[in-house]
Amino acid sequence: MAETGARKRRGGGRAGAAARRGSEVLEQMPWNPPRNIDRPTEPLSEEGIQAIHEGAMRILEEIGVVFLNPEALEIFKQAGVKVEGELVKMDRDFVMEMVGKAPREFSITPRNPDRTIPLGGNHILFGNVSSPPNYWDMELNKKVAGNREQCRNLLKLTQYFNCIHFAGGYPVEPVDIHASVRHLDVLYDKLTLTDKAMHAYSLGKERVEDVMEMVRIAGGLSHEEFEAKPHMYTNINSTSPLKHDFPMIDGCLRLARRGQAIVVSPFTLAGAMAPVTMAGAVAQSIAESLCAIALFQYVRPGTPCVIGTFTSNVDMKSGAPAFGTPEYMRSTQMTGQMARFYGLPMRSSGVCAANVPDGQAVWETSNSLWAAVQSGTNMVYHAAGWLEGGLIASPEKFIMDCEILQQIERYMQPQISATGPEEIALDAIKEVGNDGHFFGIQHTQDRYATAFYQPFLSDWRNYEAWEQAGATWTAERAHKMFKKIIGSFEEPPMDAGIRDELADFVARRKAEGGAPTDF
């Protein structure tokens, strides 16, 4: 493209537009990615931090990590790292030197610059559910394989809710689209239905390269502008224990060379893919993350990297993954301490093992989300819509989770804990005295409209009023809200020329066969 992004960026729109349209269905808080104003919970002592660090370094030095990527192995050899076949053992000085090159903070700028998100520091961001193969809603009342329409509807929720700050992977896998071209159709939907920062799956060079090109086109960017700063990201998982596969490392190397962001999230389930002790599971997770981040920093120093945690436990009776457990919460807090020790932004998740949006789903997800807050997490994956340990996406659960996310955002607003004279309110207390009430006094009248959080989904009526209004349970209310949002959804603005160029790219790549598959 000869032209720069000046003309084409006009169509990005304003972040507030979704909120104004949304007022027809519900009153939600404005787009305002929050800062975590609380001190993090730190269960580890200084000795504990050093013990986990020492454990991670000894794993890398003495046991090693398998890299099933020949290019990565050659890069490690060039760096003077010990490579034995596919097994890589790296000195702690090399690891720490490389990890030290990663930025502590950076931003990702999507096609709408008003939706730029800051990573690191005390920023905390929430993303949609990503990658479940199945879908459930109250109308179907059963688990079904995901399709494109369901994926599009969940993307509409992703755009609609201001408490969702980035669009992760496919919110449900649309298995009705052939895998060779699925990424083209879904990324076209993501880039036209949302204007938020998004993700590329590191699953083969064609998918990564196609998504980078589509994000570049959607932003109206020259190649130089695209590579000048992050406009997208990928997230990879190690193959625990102690292994990195070919396509994920390949995708990250491609993104790193073009200046895009990388999240490395080992999926370590204590008792199965990691030691049964949480300290051991965290040490292994840290080792699996740092060796990959070191590789990317060697290739391109300063590559924006996030250390992820997906450390939980299994049910030792069945072997099934468990989420939102006390152990999950502690491991997340521990990983937060280690992320700060290494100077890296952190990713965790809002997850549960529940099969439907019921009480279990709420308490496990709440535990996960508050663990993210307590740990100092910067990027919360799967913050809305996740069920069955990541095997189901649900629009009702998505909306229920957004109620929790808004409450967390409200909790983080500094005015709630302000302590000035107007907040201490001695004059108001004196005015009411010993036998009055605060409803009618001016101090209350001046503040009543914004004094407290107003839910969009919770029902605060008493039982009789709730019963008279139809006795609607929470998930039912969320389902009705989902239908209204989808029915009134408006796509964010996009320049017609950009849309055409994006569609032309998709058509051309489909004609070329898309990405190769094994079936």
C-alpha positions as semicolon CSV with decimal commas, in nm:
position;residue;x (nm);y (nm);z (nm)
1;M;0,000;0,000;0,000
2;A;0,149;0,329;-0,108
3;E;-0,077;0,545;0,105
4;T;-0,039;0,576;0,478
5;G;-0,313;0,529;0,734
6;A;-0,420;0,894;0,743
7;R;-0,726;0,862;0,522
8;K;-0,826;0,512;0,615
9;R;-0,822;0,557;0,991
10;R;-1,122;0,791;0,973
11;G;-1,364;0,500;1,004
12;G;-1,244;0,386;1,345
13;G;-1,520;0,564;1,532
14;R;-1,529;0,667;1,896
15;A;-1,519;0,420;2,178
16;G;-1,821;0,582;2,339
17;A;-2,048;0,501;2,045
18;A;-2,118;0,150;2,168
19;A;-2,217;0,280;2,508
20;R;-2,462;0,528;2,357
21;R;-2,620;0,260;2,142
22;G;-2,624;0,027;2,439
23;S;-2,841;0,258;2,647
24;E;-3,142;0,121;2,461
25;V;-3,086;-0,221;2,619
26;L;-2,898;-0,145;2,941
27;E;-2,709;0,129;3,118
28;Q;-2,346;0,026;3,141
29;M;-2,031;0,193;3,261
30;P;-1,830;0,380;2,995
31;W;-1,520;0,246;2,823
32;N;-1,245;0,315;3,075
33;P;-0,984;0,039;3,118
34;P;-0,925;0,039;3,495
35;R;-0,619;0,066;3,709
36;N;-0,581;-0,174;3,999
37;I;-0,547;0,061;4,295
38;D;-0,503;-0,216;4,555
39;R;-0,177;-0,359;4,677
40;P;-0,137;-0,714;4,544
41;T;-0,179;-1,014;4,769
42;E;0,164;-1,167;4,817
43;P;0,164;-1,510;4,984
44;L;0,534;-1,565;4,916
45;S;0,807;-1,432;5,142
46;E;1,130;-1,306;4,991
47;E;1,273;-1,649;5,063
48;G;0,977;-1,805;4,882
49;I;1,031;-1,590;4,573
50;Q;1,397;-1,690;4,566
51;A;1,308;-2,057;4,613
52;I;1,071;-2,059;4,314
53;H;1,320;-1,861;4,105
54;E;1,596;-2,105;4,196
55;G;1,367;-2,396;4,111
56;A;1,281;-2,247;3,770
57;M;1,647;-2,177;3,691
58;R;1,754;-2,529;3,788
59;I;1,478;-2,673;3,567
60;L;1,619;-2,475;3,274
61;E;1,984;-2,552;3,354
62;E;1,967;-2,916;3,466
63;I;1,651;-3,071;3,321
64;G;1,592;-2,861;3,011
65;V;1,295;-2,792;2,785
66;V;1,222;-2,962;2,453
67;F;1,172;-2,729;2,155
68;L;1,013;-2,907;1,859
69;N;1,103;-2,619;1,628
70;P;1,425;-2,652;1,422
71;E;1,455;-2,276;1,368
72;A;1,440;-2,216;1,744
73;L;1,706;-2,481;1,800
74;E;1,938;-2,311;1,548
75;I;1,881;-1,974;1,715
76;F;1,968;-2,119;2,054
77;K;2,286;-2,268;1,910
78;Q;2,383;-1,928;1,767
79;A;2,326;-1,780;2,113
80;G;2,565;-2,031;2,268
81;V;2,291;-2,221;2,450
82;K;2,338;-2,594;2,506
83;V;2,126;-2,792;2,260
84;E;2,110;-3,174;2,278
85;G;1,890;-3,289;1,992
86;E;1,563;-3,114;2,068
87;L;1,644;-3,060;2,437
88;V;1,757;-2,710;2,532
89;K;1,940;-2,632;2,856
90;M;2,009;-2,268;2,918
91;D;2,224;-2,086;3,170
92;R;2,040;-1,860;3,413
93;D;2,259;-1,563;3,321
94;F;2,145;-1,592;2,958
95;V;1,779;-1,626;3,064
96;M;1,787;-1,327;3,295
97;E;1,979;-1,111;3,047
98;M;1,726;-1,185;2,772
99;V;1,417;-1,149;2,993
100;G;1,555;-0,817;3,114
101;K;1,522;-0,680;2,759
102;A;1,141;-0,717;2,758
103;P;0,946;-0,397;2,831
104;R;0,769;-0,368;3,164
105;E;0,484;-0,178;2,997
106;F;0,356;-0,135;2,642
107;S;0,034;-0,067;2,454
108;I;-0,160;-0,242;2,178
109;T;-0,329;-0,011;1,926
110;P;-0,620;-0,167;1,732
111;R;-0,791;-0,022;1,423
112;N;-0,973;0,227;1,644
113;P;-0,698;0,415;1,832
114;D;-0,952;0,516;2,098
115;R;-0,952;0,148;2,199
116;T;-0,577;0,136;2,265
117;I;-0,503;-0,081;2,567
118;P;-0,210;-0,041;2,809
119;L;-0,031;-0,355;2,929
120;G;0,172;-0,361;3,248
121;G;0,199;-0,141;3,554
122;N;-0,124;-0,142;3,752
123;H;-0,350;-0,169;3,448
124;I;-0,600;-0,458;3,443
125;L;-0,781;-0,555;3,122
126;F;-1,058;-0,805;3,056
127;G;-1,107;-1,017;2,743
128;N;-1,380;-1,240;2,606
129;V;-1,401;-1,619;2,622
130;S;-1,171;-1,776;2,363
131;S;-1,150;-2,110;2,184
132;P;-1,426;-2,337;2,321
133;P;-1,535;-2,592;2,059
134;N;-1,892;-2,598;2,194
135;Y;-2,177;-2,358;2,262
136;W;-2,471;-2,352;2,505
137;D;-2,758;-2,110;2,550
138;M;-3,093;-2,129;2,725
139;E;-3,290;-2,152;2,404
140;L;-3,100;-2,461;2,291
141;N;-3,061;-2,595;2,647
142;K;-2,794;-2,837;2,528
143;K;-2,428;-2,841;2,430
144;V;-2,372;-2,816;2,054
145;A;-2,070;-2,768;1,829
146;G;-2,001;-2,401;1,761
147;N;-2,089;-2,232;1,433
148;R;-2,025;-1,899;1,264
149;E;-2,352;-1,736;1,368
150;Q;-2,286;-1,817;1,734
151;C;-1,930;-1,690;1,697
152;R;-2,057;-1,365;1,543
153;N;-2,310;-1,318;1,822
154;L;-2,042;-1,358;2,088
155;L;-1,825;-1,110;1,898
156;K;-2,116;-0,867;1,911
157;L;-2,124;-0,905;2,290
158;T;-1,747;-0,852;2,292
159;Q;-1,792;-0,521;2,112
160;Y;-2,104;-0,418;2,301
161;F;-1,974;-0,442;2,657
162;N;-1,735;-0,165;2,757
163;C;-1,588;-0,382;3,034
164;I;-1,444;-0,613;2,766
165;H;-1,120;-0,449;2,653
166;F;-0,978;-0,694;2,400
167;A;-1,103;-0,965;2,165
168;G;-0,914;-1,288;2,225
169;G;-0,933;-1,596;2,009
170;Y;-1,252;-1,724;1,851
171;P;-1,520;-1,685;2,122
172;V;-1,649;-2,020;2,001
173;E;-1,489;-2,238;1,735
174;P;-1,708;-2,219;1,420
175;V;-1,671;-2,578;1,306
176;D;-1,912;-2,520;1,016
177;I;-1,625;-2,333;0,842
178;H;-1,347;-2,552;0,702
179;A;-1,029;-2,522;0,907
180;S;-0,826;-2,411;0,605
181;V;-1,021;-2,085;0,573
182;R;-1,177;-2,050;0,920
183;H;-0,925;-1,789;1,029
184;L;-1,008;-1,572;0,726
185;D;-1,383;-1,566;0,789
186;V;-1,356;-1,523;1,166
187;L;-1,095;-1,247;1,146
188;Y;-1,308;-1,067;0,889
189;D;-1,598;-1,090;1,134
190;K;-1,380;-0,976;1,424
191;L;-1,239;-0,680;1,236
192;T;-1,580;-0,563;1,113
193;L;-1,795;-0,643;1,419
194;T;-1,542;-0,511;1,672
195;D;-1,281;-0,236;1,686
196;K;-1,091;-0,376;1,984
197;A;-0,741;-0,525;2,005
198;M;-0,728;-0,883;1,887
199;H;-0,536;-1,203;1,864
200;A;-0,383;-1,440;1,609
201;Y;-0,361;-1,812;1,670
202;S;-0,004;-1,936;1,628
203;L;-0,112;-2,242;1,432
204;G;0,094;-2,244;1,115
205;K;0,262;-1,966;0,923
206;E;-0,033;-1,900;0,689
207;R;-0,273;-1,819;0,972
208;V;-0,031;-1,587;1,148
209;E;0,076;-1,409;0,830
210;D;-0,285;-1,374;0,710
211;V;-0,402;-1,228;1,038
212;M;-0,115;-0,979;1,054
213;E;-0,201;-0,863;0,704
214;M;-0,572;-0,833;0,785
215;V;-0,502;-0,632;1,100
216;R;-0,270;-0,408;0,898
217;I;-0,535;-0,352;0,631
218;A;-0,809;-0,287;0,888
219;G;-0,594;-0,023;1,056
220;G;-0,516;0,150;0,726
221;L;-0,146;0,104;0,802
222;S;0,164;0,085;0,586
223;H;0,395;-0,207;0,660
224;E;0,630;0,033;0,839
225;E;0,348;0,172;1,054
226;F;0,232;-0,178;1,142
227;E;0,578;-0,284;1,257
228;A;0,649;0,037;1,448
229;K;0,438;-0,071;1,747
230;P;0,206;-0,354;1,858
231;H;-0,134;-0,365;1,688
232;M;-0,221;-0,724;1,786
233;Y;-0,089;-1,017;1,987
234;T;-0,075;-1,393;2,009
235;N;-0,104;-1,625;2,306
236;I;0,072;-1,962;2,315
237;N;0,071;-2,252;2,559
238;S;0,363;-2,477;2,626
239;T;0,297;-2,850;2,602
240;S;0,348;-2,925;2,968
241;P;0,557;-3,074;3,106
242;L;0,859;-2,890;2,965
243;K;0,794;-2,879;2,593
244;H;0,723;-2,616;2,325
245;D;0,571;-2,732;1,997
246;F;0,654;-2,627;1,642
247;P;0,363;-2,407;1,525
248;M;0,329;-2,193;1,837
249;I;0,699;-2,105;1,849
250;D;0,694;-2,047;1,473
251;G;0,401;-1,805;1,503
252;C;0,566;-1,615;1,787
253;L;0,891;-1,577;1,594
254;R;0,695;-1,430;1,303
255;L;0,512;-1,183;1,526
256;A;0,828;-1,092;1,719
257;R;1,012;-1,002;1,398
258;R;0,731;-0,761;1,313
259;G;0,710;-0,601;1,656
260;Q;0,382;-0,754;1,771
261;A;0,301;-0,871;2,124
262;I;0,338;-1,225;2,261
263;V;0,175;-1,391;2,563
264;V;0,333;-1,715;2,688
265;S;0,092;-1,913;2,911
266;P;0,192;-2,263;3,023
267;F;-0,112;-2,480;3,098
268;T;0,011;-2,655;3,409
269;L;-0,243;-2,863;3,600
270;A;-0,097;-2,963;3,937
271;G;-0,113;-3,336;3,988
272;A;-0,120;-3,414;3,614
273;M;0,105;-3,197;3,395
274;A;0,294;-3,039;3,688
275;P;0,389;-3,134;4,044
276;V;0,103;-3,176;4,289
277;T;0,247;-2,898;4,506
278;M;0,153;-2,546;4,397
279;A;0,507;-2,414;4,449
280;G;0,641;-2,687;4,221
281;A;0,370;-2,624;3,961
282;V;0,445;-2,251;3,962
283;A;0,821;-2,310;3,933
284;Q;0,765;-2,536;3,631
285;S;0,527;-2,283;3,474
286;I;0,778;-2,002;3,522
287;A;1,053;-2,209;3,359
288;E;0,834;-2,293;3,058
289;S;0,747;-1,925;3,013
290;L;1,091;-1,773;3,060
291;C;1,273;-2,000;2,814
292;A;1,035;-1,896;2,534
293;I;1,047;-1,528;2,628
294;A;1,428;-1,547;2,629
295;L;1,418;-1,684;2,274
296;F;1,196;-1,402;2,150
297;Q;1,411;-1,137;2,318
298;Y;1,724;-1,279;2,158
299;V;1,559;-1,262;1,815
300;R;1,427;-0,909;1,863
301;P;1,526;-0,734;2,186
302;G;1,237;-0,535;2,330
303;T;0,965;-0,760;2,188
304;P;0,653;-0,694;2,400
305;C;0,601;-1,012;2,605
306;V;0,353;-1,110;2,877
307;I;0,408;-1,398;3,118
308;G;0,090;-1,601;3,152
309;T;-0,034;-1,838;3,417
310;F;-0,282;-2,117;3,373
311;T;-0,180;-2,313;3,680
312;S;-0,465;-2,493;3,851
313;N;-0,525;-2,843;3,980
314;V;-0,704;-3,156;3,875
315;D;-0,976;-3,339;4,062
316;M;-0,771;-3,626;4,202
317;K;-1,084;-3,845;4,204
318;S;-1,149;-3,816;3,831
319;G;-0,851;-3,641;3,673
320;A;-1,078;-3,363;3,543
321;P;-0,942;-3,005;3,547
322;A;-1,069;-2,784;3,828
323;F;-1,079;-2,404;3,815
324;G;-1,155;-2,124;4,056
325;T;-1,023;-2,338;4,339
326;P;-0,831;-2,212;4,644
327;E;-0,519;-2,361;4,487
328;Y;-0,585;-2,179;4,159
329;M;-0,618;-1,851;4,349
330;R;-0,295;-1,900;4,541
331;S;-0,096;-2,008;4,235
332;T;-0,217;-1,698;4,050
333;Q;-0,111;-1,472;4,337
334;M;0,227;-1,648;4,354
335;T;0,279;-1,607;3,981
336;G;0,198;-1,237;4,017
337;Q;0,484;-1,201;4,261
338;M;0,716;-1,379;4,021
339;A;0,602;-1,165;3,725
340;R;0,695;-0,853;3,921
341;F;1,026;-1,014;4,017
342;Y;1,108;-1,058;3,646
343;G;0,963;-0,722;3,544
344;L;0,703;-0,869;3,307
345;P;0,333;-0,792;3,257
346;M;0,110;-1,082;3,357
347;R;-0,188;-1,268;3,212
348;S;-0,433;-1,488;3,404
349;S;-0,790;-1,603;3,338
350;G;-1,152;-1,591;3,452
351;V;-1,240;-1,960;3,449
352;C;-1,467;-2,225;3,595
353;A;-1,544;-2,596;3,563
354;A;-1,924;-2,554;3,576
355;N;-2,126;-2,691;3,284
356;V;-2,409;-2,433;3,283
357;P;-2,437;-2,072;3,412
358;D;-2,539;-2,169;3,764
359;G;-2,417;-2,094;4,116
360;Q;-2,101;-2,302;4,072
361;A;-2,018;-2,105;3,758
362;V;-2,052;-1,777;3,947
363;W;-1,845;-1,864;4,252
364;E;-1,565;-2,032;4,058
365;T;-1,546;-1,746;3,807
366;S;-1,561;-1,488;4,086
367;N;-1,274;-1,665;4,261
368;S;-1,075;-1,660;3,937
369;L;-1,146;-1,294;3,864
370;W;-1,068;-1,176;4,216
371;A;-0,748;-1,383;4,208
372;A;-0,658;-1,182;3,897
373;V;-0,718;-0,860;4,090
374;Q;-0,526;-0,980;4,395
375;S;-0,230;-1,100;4,188
376;G;-0,181;-0,775;3,997
377;T;-0,274;-0,941;3,667
378;N;-0,264;-0,704;3,370
379;M;-0,451;-0,914;3,111
380;V;-0,743;-1,139;3,209
381;Y;-0,828;-1,395;2,943
382;H;-1,169;-1,567;2,931
383;A;-1,315;-1,304;3,163
384;A;-1,666;-1,348;3,021
385;G;-1,848;-1,649;2,880
386;W;-1,639;-1,953;2,980
387;L;-1,795;-2,286;3,093
388;E;-1,692;-2,653;3,134
389;G;-1,322;-2,583;3,175
390;G;-1,308;-2,405;2,840
391;L;-1,515;-2,652;2,637
392;I;-1,833;-2,438;2,624
393;A;-1,902;-2,073;2,546
394;S;-2,233;-1,928;2,665
395;P;-2,390;-1,585;2,599
396;E;-2,580;-1,597;2,928
397;K;-2,258;-1,666;3,116
398;F;-2,091;-1,387;2,916
399;I;-2,348;-1,132;3,037
400;M;-2,344;-1,263;3,394
401;D;-1,965;-1,230;3,399
402;C;-1,985;-0,874;3,265
403;E;-2,189;-0,786;3,574
404;I;-1,899;-0,910;3,787
405;L;-1,645;-0,723;3,572
406;Q;-1,834;-0,397;3,604
407;Q;-1,845;-0,441;3,980
408;I;-1,467;-0,493;3,982
409;E;-1,423;-0,178;3,773
410;R;-1,643;0,017;4,015
411;Y;-1,449;-0,127;4,309
412;M;-1,130;0,013;4,154
413;Q;-1,258;0,371;4,129
414;P;-1,056;0,586;4,371
415;Q;-1,349;0,802;4,484
416;I;-1,502;0,509;4,671
417;S;-1,222;0,522;4,928
418;A;-1,162;0,900;4,924
419;T;-1,120;1,055;5,270
420;G;-1,164;1,430;5,222
421;P;-1,400;1,644;5,435
422;E;-1,693;1,583;5,199
423;E;-1,638;1,208;5,225
424;I;-1,598;1,203;5,603
425;A;-1,921;1,408;5,604
426;L;-1,911;1,544;5,958
427;D;-2,158;1,822;5,873
428;A;-2,404;1,567;5,737
429;I;-2,365;1,348;6,047
430;K;-2,419;1,655;6,268
431;E;-2,728;1,754;6,068
432;V;-2,893;1,415;6,111
433;G;-2,786;1,377;6,470
434;N;-2,902;1,088;6,686
435;D;-3,252;1,017;6,558
436;G;-3,287;1,134;6,197
437;H;-3,200;0,974;5,860
438;F;-2,980;1,061;5,565
439;F;-3,224;1,014;5,278
440;G;-3,347;1,370;5,253
441;I;-3,049;1,584;5,350
442;Q;-2,865;1,787;5,086
443;H;-2,542;1,589;5,119
444;T;-2,730;1,278;5,005
445;Q;-2,937;1,460;4,744
446;D;-2,622;1,593;4,578
447;R;-2,474;1,244;4,544
448;Y;-2,750;0,983;4,540
449;A;-2,751;0,927;4,162
450;T;-2,385;0,823;4,146
451;A;-2,306;0,725;4,505
452;F;-2,341;0,350;4,455
453;Y;-2,293;0,094;4,182
454;Q;-2,608;0,029;3,978
455;P;-2,627;-0,326;3,838
456;F;-2,766;-0,402;3,494
457;L;-2,839;-0,769;3,566
458;S;-2,879;-0,817;3,941
459;D;-3,234;-0,792;4,076
460;W;-3,250;-0,609;4,410
461;R;-3,626;-0,631;4,460
462;N;-3,771;-0,829;4,751
463;Y;-3,914;-1,175;4,692
464;E;-4,274;-1,063;4,649
465;A;-4,187;-0,794;4,394
466;W;-3,955;-1,034;4,210
467;E;-4,227;-1,301;4,203
468;Q;-4,491;-1,058;4,082
469;A;-4,259;-0,946;3,801
470;G;-4,230;-1,303;3,669
471;A;-3,986;-1,473;3,910
472;T;-3,709;-1,463;3,649
473;W;-3,381;-1,626;3,748
474;T;-3,049;-1,461;3,667
475;A;-2,959;-1,671;3,363
476;E;-3,306;-1,611;3,217
477;R;-3,263;-1,236;3,255
478;A;-2,924;-1,265;3,087
479;H;-3,077;-1,461;2,798
480;K;-3,341;-1,193;2,735
481;M;-3,071;-0,928;2,747
482;F;-2,858;-1,125;2,499
483;K;-3,145;-1,136;2,252
484;K;-3,207;-0,761;2,282
485;I;-2,838;-0,676;2,237
486;I;-2,805;-0,893;1,928
487;G;-3,130;-0,756;1,787
488;S;-3,021;-0,394;1,817
489;F;-2,647;-0,431;1,748
490;E;-2,476;-0,180;1,520
491;E;-2,134;-0,250;1,374
492;P;-1,861;0,001;1,460
493;P;-1,779;0,232;1,168
494;M;-1,529;0,118;0,906
495;D;-1,414;0,301;0,595
496;A;-1,579;0,145;0,288
497;G;-1,246;0,124;0,106
498;I;-1,090;-0,067;0,397
499;R;-1,384;-0,306;0,414
500;D;-1,353;-0,376;0,041
501;E;-0,978;-0,430;0,066
502;L;-1,030;-0,667;0,358
503;A;-1,296;-0,864;0,169
504;D;-1,073;-0,881;-0,139
505;F;-0,786;-1,018;0,069
506;V;-1,012;-1,286;0,220
507;A;-1,142;-1,385;-0,125
508;R;-0,792;-1,407;-0,271
509;R;-0,654;-1,616;0,014
510;K;-0,954;-1,850;-0,004
511;A;-0,893;-1,894;-0,377
512;E;-0,530;-1,982;-0,292
513;G;-0,649;-2,249;-0,049
514;G;-0,602;-2,071;0,283
515;A;-0,396;-2,268;0,535
516;P;-0,302;-2,635;0,488
517;T;-0,475;-2,884;0,717
518;D;-0,438;-3,247;0,808
519;F;-0,785;-3,336;0,681
